[in-house]
Amino acid sequence: MLPKARREPPLNSALIDPDDRPESAPGITTSSPTDLDAARRKRLAQIPVRQRPIFLRAWKGKSRKAAIRAFCLECVGYESAEVNRCTAPACPLYPYREDRL
């Protein structure tokens, strides 16, 4: 007779008691504004020059359209024309693509 297999509960944050959660994940620290600025400068250096203004506008937090556009640009490899040709209907931002705004 085989022993009964133990079933693990599904990994769901709702099942975890908030008191049992660690303060932060190992190796991850809380970002200060200077750390955030440094991270953004590093990331901006990797973004093509033509798309940088969109990311700067999105990071200011005042333009949802710019934030969606920045996300989509990053997804399609910074090719502007590809954003309008998006074929990822499972993406939560699909209904908000630029051609739909």
Secondary structure, DSSP 4 states (H G I P E B T S, - for coil): -PPPPPPPPP--GGGS-GGGS-SS-TT--PPPHHHHHHHHHHHHHHS-GGGHHHHHHHHHTS-HHHHHHHHHHHHTTS-HHHHHT---TTSTTGGGSGGG-
